[in-house]
C-alpha cells in the first residue's frame, strides 16, 4: 500500500511540473491597478476552462497553463469592457499585462465561460460546473472540491472553520437547513451555483445591529429547467450477503420539485446495507432550526437527556435494517406569507458485538481488571414533524411561528459476559416525546428604533425503563473472603435486594417531565451609522418533575420492593426511589454597546441576573436565590472583506438538571449507581476565544485558526466509590478549578489543479477527580496533524491523499499513558470514455500505546458505474463495501481512572448491483 500511495503522490506532483506560469498586472486606462478583476484561460484545442485567477489589491494575477498550448485569455471587470486575447505557450513562463478600457470605447466581448469563483460583498459564489469532472453524483461530491469548503467526518459542512447553520435551495429552507440531508441527497447535476453567505442574518431587520460573523449559510441555485419540473433519481439494488439466508436490498427514491410559489422534497430509504441518509444520532441532534433566545445571556440550563442517547453508530454494527421517509415542503400563497414544514419517520434495527478490556491504573483502588464480551440488538422508531409560518406584510414587521413535535420508541437488549461479574442480561426501553414551540416578532418603529421579541416553549416527557438480570449463588453471600462472593453481592446488600435468589432480577422505572419557557425582548437604539445600544429583558422559567423506583422480581415472579442500606456523606440512608420537583427561574437585564471605528467593531456588555432555585423532595424544600453580574466582551478587526480577527470573552453560569439534585438512588446501569445532592449549586466559568480567518482569492489560500481557553471555577464534579467494578457517584461543587485550552487551525491552498491543506488540533485539559475519597489531577495533551493533497482535473482521474497522525498523552498521578494513531487514506475517481465512473477509497488505521500491543485495521470500498452519457436517464452500478472483509475495528484509549482497548465488530463484505433512473 505504501508503494501505491508513493506512486500516486509522484503522479500528482509530476502533473504540476508539466505546466508554466503566466502572470502580470491588470490596469485601467489611466494605469491604476484593478483589484478583483477576473481572468480565465480557455484551451483552444479542447474548448475547456484551463485556469482562472482573480487579481489582488495590486492588480496582480497568476495562472497555470500547460506547455506548448493555445489559449484564449479573457479578462473582465465590472463597468469595463472585457478583453479577449490568444496566447501561445512554449516551455518558459510568461509575463503579460492587460489594460481595460471604459464601457463606451469597445464592443462587448462575449465570455464563453463563467468564473469558477466570484465574490459579491459577503457572498462567495462557486460555479458548480467548473469543479465537476463527471464522477459526481450528490451535492457533497461537489462541495469537497470547492476551495475553502470542507465536509467533516460527521457529514456537516464547514466554511472557514465555521459550521454551516442553514442550507437553502433556491432561497427556500431544505429540511430547516440540515446540511447532511442536503449533501447526501441533492443530485449534483441539478446544481448550478453554490452561494456561501457569510455573516448571514436570519432577520434582515437586525442585520445592521447584530454581530453575525459566526453565521454561515449556503444557498444552492438550481440549473435552468429544474424549476416547475420534478427532478432527482430513484435507486434500487440487491445482492447476496455472506450469510446464506440473507439477501441485500436497497430502495432509495429522492425526488424534488421547485417553483417560485412552492417546493416539495421527498426522500425515501429502505435498505439493509448500512447506507443510511440519517442515523438515529443524527435525528436526535436534529434541531429543526430552533435556537434558544437565552443562548447569549450567559445562563446555561441543562434539562438532561434521559432517552436512549447511547444508541450504537450504524458503522459499529454487524447487521442493519433501516427505513426512512422524509417530506419537506414550502408554500408562499402571497408575498407576505411563507409556510413550510417537514415530516420525518426513521426506523432501524441493529445487531452489535464488542469485546473490550479495561485496566484500572491506580493500584490503590484495588479494582480488578475486567474483560467483557457484549452482544446486543437495538430497535428504534422515531418521528419528527414541524410546521413553520413567516408573515412579513412590510419591511417593518415580521412574525414567525414554529412548532416541532418529536416522538420515539426505542429499545436495546444486551447480553454481556464479564470476567468479574459473569453473565448479565440488560434491557433498556424508552418512549419519550417533546413539543417545542417558537414565536418571534420583529418591529422597526423607525430608522433608529427596533424591537425584537423571541419566545420558546418546550414540553418534554421521558420514561426510560431498565432491567438487568445478573447471576447469583445464594450460598456465598457471606463468604469471609470477599473474592469468594459474587461481584454484585455487596451492591445487592446495599440496595436491600433479596440475595436468596438464583439471580438478581433488577428493575428501575423512571419518569422525567420538563416544562420550560425561554423568552426575551430586545430593544435596539441606533445612535448613528457607527454605533448602537442593545437593551435586553429576558427570562427562563423551568419546571422538572422526576420520579424513579428500583425494584426486584423474585425467582417465583413476585414483586419485591427493597429498602436500601447505603448512606450518603452525612450518614443519611438513601432511598431506592425519587420524588423530586425542581423549579428554576432566571430574570435578567442585559446591556450591550456596539461601536464600529475603522477596522474595529467593539461590543462590550453585561447582564444582571436574578436567579431562583428550588427543589422539593419528600416534603423537604431546598431553596437558593441570588444575583449575579455576567460580563462579556467582543472585538473584531476586519483587515479586509476576507480577513478578520475576533476576540471574545464571556462569563457563564451553568445549572444542572433534576437528576443530579435527586437524593435517591438511580441506576444508570447495573455497575453504575448515582445519587444527587439537593443543595448543589451552579458552576461558574470564564471563556475566552480568538478566531482568525483569511480567504485570499488571488492565490486561493484559505486559513483559519481558533484558540479557546476555558476555566471552571466551581465545576460540578462527582465523588466516585468502587465496590469491585461497580461504581457509585454523587455530585458536589469542586473548589479546584478545571482548565482546558484548545487550538485548531487549517491552511489550504490551490496550485492550479492541485489543492493542498494541513489541519492541526491541539488540546490540553486539567481535571480534578475524586475517587475513593482521594483527589488527583489528570492532565491530558492531545495533538493531531492531517495533511491532504487533492487534484481537480476535468479530464484526468482525480485522487485525494490524506494522512492522520494523532498523539494523546495522559498523566494520571504516577501513571503516564500515550496513544499514537497513524491513519493514511486515499480516494480515487475516474470518468472513463465519458461513460464509466470508477471510484474507490482505502484507509489503514494503526493504533499503538505504551500500555498495550499495536493494533490495526483496514477499510476498502469500490464502485463501477455505467451511464451511456451525461444526459442518460439510466445508470448501472456495482458496488462493493469492506472488500477486505475485515470483521472488526479496534480502538484504544484512556479515561480518568483506566486504560481500555476495544474491538467492535462491523458489517461484512457486501457486493450489490444497483440501477438508478434519473428524472
N, C-alpha and C positions, 0 to 999 in steps of 0.2 A: 504493500500500500504506500509506503514511503516513496518508492520509486515512481509510482503513478503520480503522486502529488508533486514530486520534483519535476516530472515531465510536463505536467500541466502548467506549473509555475513558469517553466522555461519557455513554453509556447506563448504564454501571456506576455512575458517580458519581451520576447523577440518581436512580437507584433508591434510593440511601441517603438522599436528601433527602426522599423520599416517606414517611418514617417519623417517628414520635415516640419519645420515650424515657420509659420507666416505671421508676422507681427507688424504693427505700425500705429499711427495716430489718426483718429477721425476728428476733423475740424469743420467749423462752419466757414462761410465765405469771407469772414474777416480774420480767420486764423485762430479763433477761440476753440479750445478742446471741448468736445461733446461727451458728457457722461451719459451712460445707459443707451448709447447707440447700439443697434443690433447688426451683427454680421453673420451671414450664413454662407456656407460653401456647398454648391451643388455639383456633384460629379457629372460631367458632361457625357461620359460614356454610359453610365448606368442610370442617369437622371434621378439619383438618390441624394439625400442630405448626407454630406460627409462630415461636416464640422460646423460649430457655431460658437459665438462669443458675444459678450456684452462689454462695452468699454468701461474703464474705471474713471475716477474723477479727473485724471489727466488725459482722458480720451484714448488711452492705450488699449489695444486688443491683441490677443494671441490665439491662433487657431492651429490645429494639427492637420496636415494633408499628406496623402500618400505620395511617394516619389514617382516622377515621370507620369504625371496625370494632367488632365484638362478640367478646369473648374470654373463655374460661374460664381463670382463673388458678389453678393447682394448686400448692400448697406442701407439701413433705414433708420429714420429718426422722426418722431412726431413733429409735424409742422414743416419739415424739409423734404425735398424731392429725393426719392430713393436713387441709389447708384447701383448699376449692374455692369461689371467688367469681367472679361475672361482672362484667366491666369493659367499659364502652363508651368508645371513644376518640374524641376530637374532633381538633383540629389543634394542640393545645398539649401539652406534656409533662405527665406525671402523677407525683405523689409519693404513695406508699401504703405503710404499714407493715402487717405481719402479726404476730399473736400466736398462738403454738401452745400448745395445752393438753396436759395429760398424758393417758396412754393410756386411763384409765378414765372419762373425762368425756364423750366423744362417740363415736358410731358411726363406723366407719372410712369414709373417702371413697375410692371406687374410682378409681384413677388409670387413665385411658384411654390414656395414652402413657408410655413409658419415657423417662427422662432420656437424652439423646444421649451424655453423658459422665459417668461416675461414678468415684470413686476409693476404693479399699479398701486401706489400708496402702501397699505398694509397687506395687500393681496398678492400672493405669489401664484402664478398661473403656469401649469405644466400642460403642454400639448401632448396628450397620451400617445398618439401615433408615432411621435418622434422617439419613443423609448420602447416600442414594440418590435419584436423580432419574428413573431408568428407562433411562438410556443405558449403565449399567454392564454389562459382560459378564464381566470377570475380577476377581480379588481386587485387582490393582493399581489398577483404576479406583476402587475404594472407598478404598483406602489414601491415594491422592493427595488426597482430600477431608478427611482427618482432621487436625485441628489438632495440631501437634507431630510429625507423621509426614511423611517425605519419601522419594520414590523417586529414587535417583541415576540419572545417565545410564547407568551400568552395570547398572541393574536391581536394585540392592541396596536394602534398607530401612534407613533411618536414623531413630532416635528420639533427640531431644535431642542431635544430633550424633554419636551412637554407632551403629555398625553392628549390626544385629540378628544375633546369633550363632546363634540357634536358632529355628526355626519349627515349631510343632506344630499338629496338627488333632485336636481333642477329646483333648488331652493326649498324643497319640502323635506321635513324630518323623515329619516329612514329608521323605523322602529325606535323613535326617540333618540336617534343619534348613536345607537350602539354600533361601534366600529367593526367588531368582529363579525356580526351578522352580515354587514355590508361587504367586507373584504372577502369572505368565504363564498358569497353567493352572487353578487352582481357580475354579470358577464363582461369580460374585458372588451369585447368587440362593440359594446354599446357605449363605451366611454369616449368622449371627445376631449374634454378639458377637466383637469383636476385643479380646483381653486383652493389654495390654502389661505384661510382667513385668520391672520394674526391679530392679536388684540381684539378678539371678537366680543361684541357686546350683544347679549341676548335681547336687551331692550334698547332700542335706538335712542329713546329719550334720555338714558343715563350714560350714553357713550362718552359724553364730554365731561362727566363729573366723577367717573369711577376709573380706577386703575384696572385694566383688563389684560395686562401683559402676560398673564398665565393662561388666558383663554385662547385656545386654538380650535378652529372648526375647519371642516373640509366640505366643499360643495362639489358634487360630481355633475358636470354638464354632459347631457346625453347628446349623441350624434343626431344630426338632422334625419328625420324619417323614423326616429324611435318614439316620437310623440304621436298620440292618438292611435297607436297600434300596440298590440301585445308583443312583447319580446321576452327572451330568456331561453331556457333549454330544459329538456326532460331527459334524465339519465336512468337507464335500467341496466342491471347487471347480475351476474351469477357466477358461481364457481364451486369447487369442491374443497371442503376443509380437510385437514389431516385426519380428523375423526371420521370413520367410515359412514356413520349415520347422520352426519351434519352436512348440510348444503348451504353455501353462501348465497345471500341475496342482497340487492340494493335497488331502491327506487327513490329518485330524488328529483321531483319537479320544482323548478324555480322560475316563476313567471312574474312579469312586471308590466304595468300599464300606467302611462303618464299622459296627462293632458293639462292644459292651463287651468282647468277647473277642478279636476280630481285625479287621484292616483290610487292604485291598488298594487300591493306586493304580496305574492303568495309563495311560501317556502315550505316544502314538504320533505320528509326524510324518513325512510324505513329501511334499516339495514342491520346486519349482524357482523359487519366487517370492521367496526370500530371507527369509522369515518363519520363523525357527527358534526352537525352545524353548531350546536351549543351543548355543552356539558351541564350536568347538574350544578356544578360550582358556578359556571357562567350565569345560569339563571338566578342563583342566589345572590349574585353580585349585580344583577340587572336592576339598576336604579330607576329606570323609566323616566330619566330626566329630572328627578326630584333633587333639590338641594335645600339643606336646612337654612332657614332665614338667619339663624344664630351662628352660622359657620365661622364668621369673622368676629364674633363678640368676645372671644376669649374663654367661653364656657364650653366644656365638653362633657356631655352626659351620655353614659353608656347604658343602653337598655338591655344589652346582652343578646346572645343568640343561643336559644335552648332547643333548636331543632337538631336534626342530624347533620350538622355542618361539616362533620369529618368524613363525608362520603368519599369513596375512592375516586381518583382520577381515572378516566377511561383508559389512558395509556398504561395504567398499572393493573390491568385486569386480564384474566385468562380467557373469558368469553364475554361478549357484549351483544345485547339486543336493544336497539333504540328506535324510538318513534318520535317524530317532531312534526307539528302542524302549526304554522305561523302565518297570520294575515295582518297586514298593515294597510291603513287607508288614510287618505286625506281628502277633504271636500271643502270647496270655497263657494258657497251659494252666491256671495257677493263680495265686493272688495273689502268690506269691513269685517267679515266673519270668516274664520277658518276653523274647521272641525277636523279632528284627526284621532286616531286610536289604533290599538292593535290587540290581538288575541294570540296567545302562545300556549300550546299544550306540548309537554315533553314527557316521555316515559322511557325508562331504561331498566334493564336487568343485567346484573354483572355477577361474575364469579371470580373470586380473588384467592391468592395464596401468597404468603410471605413467611420467610424464615429469617430470624434475627438472633443476634447475640448481644447482650448488654453486660458490660463490666463496670462496676462502681469503683471510682478512682480513689476514694478515701477509705483506707483500711480500717480507720477508727469507727466507721459506721457499721461495720460487721454485717454488710448486706451481701448475700451470696450472688455470684454471677448467675445470669439467667439466660437460657436458650429457649426460644419459643418457635412453634410452627403454627401458623394461623391459616385456616381456610374459611372462606365466608361467601355469602351471597347477599346481594343488595337489590332492592326493588324501590324505585322512586317514580311517583307520578306528580307532575307539577303543572299548575295552570296560572297564567297571568292574563289580566285584561286591563286595558287603560282607555279612557276617553278624555280628550282634551278639547277645549274651546278657547279661541282667542278672538276677542272683539275689539276692533280699533276703528271707531267711527271717524276719527280725525287724528291729526298729528299730536294733539294734546292729551288724548285719553286712550288708555289701553287696559283691558280687563282680561285676565287669564284664569281659567279654571281647569284643574286636572284631578282625576280620581283613578287610583291604581289599586286593583284587587289582586291578592296573591293567595293561593291555597296549594297545599301539597299533602301527599300521603306517602310516607317513607318508612321502610323497614330494613333492618340489617341483622342477619344472623351470622354468628361467628363461632367456629369450633377451634379451640386453642389448646395446644399441648405445651405446658411449661415444665422445664426441668426442675422447677422448685415447687410449683403449685399442683402440677398434674393436669388432668383433662378438665376443661371448662367449656361450657356452652353458654353463649350470650345472645340475647335478643334485645334490639333497640327498635322502638316504634315511635312515630310522631305524626300528628296531623295538624300542623299549625296553619293559621290563616291570618291575614292582615289586610287592612283597608287604609290607604293613605290618600288624603285629600289636600289640595293646594289651591289657594286663592291669592292672586296678585292683582293690584290695581295701581296704575301709574298715571299721575295727573300733572300736567305742566300748566301752572297758573299763568305765568308769563315768562319772558326770556330769562328772568333772574330767579325764579322760584319753582322748584319741582318737588312733588310729593310722591312717595312710593310706599305702598302698604303690601306686606307679604305675610301670609299665614299658612301654616301647615299643621294638619291634624292627623295623628296616627293612632290606630287601634290595632293591637296585636294580641293574639291568643295562641299560646303554645302548650302542648300537652304530652311531653315525652314520657314514655314508659320504658322501664329497664328490667330485664330478668337475667339472672346468672345462676347456673347450676354447677356447683363445684363438688369434687369428690370429698368424702369424709369417712374416716374409720373411727367409729364411736369408742373403740377400746383404748385409743392412745391419747384421748383428750387431756389427761392429767399426767402424762408421762413426765418423769423427773427431768430427763434430758430433753430440752426444747427441740433438738434435732429429730427426736422420735415422734414428735407430734406432726399433724398435718399443717401445712403452711398457713392455712386460713383459720386454724383453731383459735388462736388468740384474738384475732379480729372478730370472729363469731362470738366469742365470750364478751367482748366489749360492746357488741351490738345487741347482746341479750338473746341471740338465736338459740334454738333448741339444738344442742350438739349431740343428742342421742339418735340422730337420723343417719341414714346411709348416704346422704348427700345434702348439701346446703342448697335449697331452692330459694334464692334471694330475689326480692322484687322491690320495685320502687315506682310509685305514681307521683307525677309532678304536674302542676298547672301554674302557668305564669301569664297573667293578664296585664297588658301595658296600655296606658292611655296617655297620650302626650299632645300638648298644644305648644307650638313654637311660632311666635308672631313678632313682627316689628314694624314700626312706622319710621321712615326716613324723610328728613327734610333737607333739601339742598338749596343753599343760597349762593348764587353765582355772583361773586363780588366784582369780577372783571374777567377779561379773556385769559388771565393767567392764574386765577385763584378762585376757590370756592370753599364753603363751610358745609359740613355734613353733621346734622344732629340726629341721633337715633334713640327712640324709646322702644324697648323690647321686653319680651318676657318668655320664659319657658316654664310651663306647668306640666308636671308629670305625676302619674299615679301608677304604681305597680303592686299587684297582689300575687303572693307566692304561697302555694300550698304544696306540701310533699309528705309522703308517708312511706316508710320502709317496713316491709312485712315479709313473712316466710310461709311457704306451703310445706307442710309436713309430708312424710312418706305416704300417709294414708289419704292425702289430698286435702286435708283440713287446713283452715286458715289460722295462722298464729301471729299475734301482734306482740313483738318483742319489746322489752324495756332495756334500754342501753345502760351500761355502767361506765362509759367513757366520760371523763371530766375535762373541762377546759382549764385555762391557766389560772382562773380564780377558784378552781375546785368545784364548780357547779357541774352537776350531772347533765350531760347533753341528751336531748330527746331525739327519737327516731322520726320525728315529724316536724313540720314547719307550718305556721300560720302567720304570715307577715304581710303588713301593708306599708308601703314606702311612698311618702309624698315628698316631692321636690318642687321648689319654686325659685325662680331667678327673675328679678325685675331689675333691668339695667338701663342706664342712660349713657350714650356714647357721644363723643365729640371728636371730629377729625377736621383738619385744615389741610387743604391741598394747594400747593403752590408750584407753578412752573416758572423757572428762571433760567434762561439759556438752555443748556443741555440737561439741567436738573429738574426732576419732578420730586418734590419733597412732601411727604404726608405723615406728619406727627398726629398722635391721637391717644385717647384713653377711654376707658369705660368704667363706670361706677356701678357695682352690683350689690343688690340686697338679696342674700341667699337665705332660704329656709329649708331645713331638712327635718323630717320627722318620720320615724318608723315605729310601728306598734306591733309587739309580739307577745302573745299570750297574756294580754291585759297590761303589759308594761309599755311605756312610751319613752322613746329616746329622741330628744329634740336638740337642734343646733341652728341658731340664727346669727348671721354675721354679715358685715360689709367688707367689700374688698375693691381696691382700685387696680385695674389691669391696664398697664400702658402698652402701646405698640408704636412702631415707627417704620416707615418705608421711605427709601430714596432710590430713584432711578436716574442713571446717567445715560442719556441717549446720544451716543457718539455720532451715529447716523441712523438712517431708517433701519438698516440691517445689522446694527451692532449696539448692544446695550449692556449695562452692568446694574444689577439690582441688589440692594441690601435690605433685609427685613429683620425686625426684632419684635417678638410679642411674648407676653406672659400669659400662660394658660392655666385655668383651674379645671381639673378633671374630676368627675364624680363617678363612682362605680354603680353597678346595678344591684337589684334587690337580693340576688343570690349570694353576694358577698357580705350582706348585712344579716341574713337569716342565721340565727344562732343554733338551729337544729342541724342534725347530721344530714348530709346529702351524698349520694353515691354518684360519682362521675363514671366509675365502673367498679368492678369487684375489688381491684387493687388500688383504688384511689378514692379516698373519702375526704370530705371537707366540711367545715362548719364556719359560719361567718362571725363577724364582730359587729354588734349593733351600733357601737359608738365609733365606727370607722369614719375618718374624716376625708376630705378631698385631698387631691395631690396637686401640688403647685410646680410648674416647670417654666424654665427660661428656654426660648427657642430662637436661634439666630440662623440666618441663611444668606448666602452670597451666590448670585447666579449671573453668569456671563454667557452671552451668545453672539455669534457673528456669522453672517452668511454673505460671502463675497462672490458676487455674480461675475466678477472679472475672471477669477481663476477657479470658480466653483469650489471654494473651500468653505466648509461648514464646521464651526467649532461651538461647542457648548461645554460649560463647566459649572458644577454645583457643589457648594460646600455648606454642610449643615452641622450645627452644634446644638445639642440638647442636654439640659441639666435638670433632673428632677430633685427638688429639694426634699420633699416628704412623700416619695413614691410609695404607693400601696404595694407591700411585699407580703410574702407568705412565710409562716413558720412551717417547716416540714419535719415530721417524725416518721420513722420507719419501724415497722414490725415485720421482719423478714423482708420481702419485696413489696409489701403493702404499705402505702404511704397515707398519712393523714395531714391535711393542710388547713391552716387558718390564716387570717389576714390581720395586718396592722400597718400603721404609718411609720415607715422607717425614718430614723434620724440621720441616716447615712445617705449621702447624695449618690445617685447613679448618673453616669455621664456617657454620652456617645458622640462620636464625630464621624461623619460620612462625607466622602469626596467622590464625585462621579464626573467623568469627562470623556468627551469623544471629539476626535478630529477626523474629518472626511474631506477628501479632495479628489477631483476628477482630472485625469490626464488623458484627454482625447477620449478613447473608447475604454479606458480603464478607470475604475474608481477604487481608491484605497481608503481604508479607515482604521482607526485604532480606538478602542474603548477601554477605559480603565476604571476600576472601582476600588476604593479603599474604605475600610470601616474599622473603627476602634470603639470598643464599648467596655465600660467598667460597671459591673453589677455586684451588689451585695446580696448574699444568700444566707439563709438561716436554716440549718439542718441539724436536728438533734440538739437544739439549743446552742449551737456553735455558729458564730458568724465567720464567714470567709468572703474574700473579694475575688471575683472572677474577672479576668481581663482577656478579651478576645481581639485579635487583629487579623483581619482577612483582606486579601488583595487579589484582584483578578485582572488579567490583560487579555484582550480579544482583538487581535489584528484580523483584517479581512481584505481580500482583493477580489474585485468583481469586474467582469467585462460586460460591455454593452454593444456588441456588434449587431448590425441589422441583418447581415447575410451569414456570417460565420457562426459556428457554435459558440455558446457562452458558458462560462464557468465561474463559480464562486468558491473561493478558498477561504476557510476560516479556522482559527486556532484559539482555543480557550485554555489559558493557564491560570489556575487558581490555587492559592495557598491560604490555609486557615490555621492560625496558631492560638491556642487557648492555654492560659495559665490558671490552674485551679489549686491555689495554695502551693503545695510542694509538687504538684503534678503538671507537667507540660505535655500537651498533645499537639501534633501537627498533621494536617491532612493536605495532600497535594493532588490536584486533578489536572490531567492533560487530556484535551479533547479536540483533536483535529477533525475537520469535516469538509466535505466537498459536495457541491451541487453542479450538475451539468445538464444543459439542454441544447437541443439542436433541431432546427427546422430543415428537413432534408427534401430536396426535389419538390419543394412547395406543396408537399402532400403528407409527409411523415413527420411526426413530432416525437422525439425521444427525450425522456427526462429521467434522471437518476440522482439519488443522493445517498451519501455514505458518511457515517461518523464512527469514530473509535474513541472510547472513553476509558481512561485508566485512572484508578484511584489508589494512592499509596499513603501510608502513615507510619509513624514511629511506634504504633501500638498494635498493628495488625499487618497481615500479608497484603501485597499488592493484588488488586483485583481489576478486571477489565471486562468490557462487553462491546459488541459492535452492532450497528444497525445499517441495513442496506435495503433501499426501495427503488423500484424502476417501473417505467410505463412506456408503452409504444402505442401511438395513436395514428390512425389514417383518416385523412379528410381530403377529398378529391381536390379541393382548392379552398381558398379563404372564405368563399361565399357559399360553400356546400352546406346543405342542411343536415347531412348525416355524418357522424363521426364514429369510428370503430376503434376500441381501445382494449389493450390487455395490460393489466396492472398487477404487479407483484409487490407485496409488503413483507418485511422481515425475510428477505431472500436467504439469509444465512441460517434461518430457523433457530435463532437463539431462544432459549426458554425463559431466561430471567435477566434482570438488570440488577446491579449492585450499587449500594450506597453506604458510605462510611461517614461518621460524624461524631459529635460530642454534645452533651447537654451540660448543665451546670454541675452535675454530680457523677456523670458517667460518660463512657465512650461506647459506641454501638456500631455494629455492621449489620446490614440487612440485604436480603436477596428477594426481589419482587418478581414474581412470575408474570409473563406478559403473553400477548396474543401470538400464536404460532404463525408460520408462513401461510399467507393467503395469496392465491392466484385467481383473479377474476377477469371475466370478459365483460365489457360494457358497450352499450350502444347509446349514443346521445343524439337527440334531434333538436335542432336549433330553430326557434320560431323566426 
